[in-house]
């Protein structure tokens, strides 16, 4: 069947919920406790059936994830004239998000700030110390804006791709 990445991920979520159901059923039913002087209440549990269901679900999950991975490796997305495979784009977005966090912290710094608390009753040395930024604040702000813009474009193009580009998945949901 032909699916988009967004649809394939919804399939994975449904399969994960179904697997969780069977695992919970197994966990609740694989043992039972009974008193020696009473008739035991044995839960309805068939190991073979539950194991087979879990194996079928795992097989479907494996096939869907493989199809997504193939699509992510082969599909190309153009971002401001640079072509990225989806897997490369995801790595690059992670790198840029980390860089954006560093730049965000740097852009919020004052050019000069007092170090420590040297209040009236301070027993520390009376000399005031300052920390100075050792970079161009305007350049950092500019770089932050550029990274933010690039990340926005990447996310928008990736969202569009995930909603519109179809690929084959050899799985049918019941």
C-alpha positions, 0 to 999 in steps of 0.5 A: 500500500502507498502511504505518507510518512505521517500516515506510516507513523500513525500506523506505528502508533496504532500497532504500538497500542495493540502490542501494549494491549497484548503485553498487558493481557499476558502480564495480567493472565500468565500467573494466577494465585489460588488458596489450597482450599478453593477452586482456582479462577484461571484467567483465559490465557493462551500463550501460543495465541498471545505470542503469535499476535505479538510476533505479527505486530512486531513484524508489521512494525519492522516492515513499516520502520524499514519502509520509512527508513528507505524513504528517508534515505532516498527522498530529497528535500531542497532547502534554500538550494541545498538538497538533503535526504530526510535522514540528513535533514533530521541530523542537521536539524538536531545540530542546528537546534543545539547551536540555536540554544548556545546562540540564544544563551550568548545573545542574552548576555550583557556586554559587561556584568558584575561577578559574584555578590559584593554587597555591603556585608560581603567578607570577600575582597573589596575589588569588584570583578566583571565578566565581559563578552568576548564576541560581537553581540550583534553578530551572535544575534544575526546568527541566531536569527539565521539559524532560526529562519533555517530551522523554520524552513527545514521544519516546514519543508519536512512537514510538507514532505511527511504529509504529501510524499508517498512510498510503499509499505508491505503491510495491511492493518486489520 
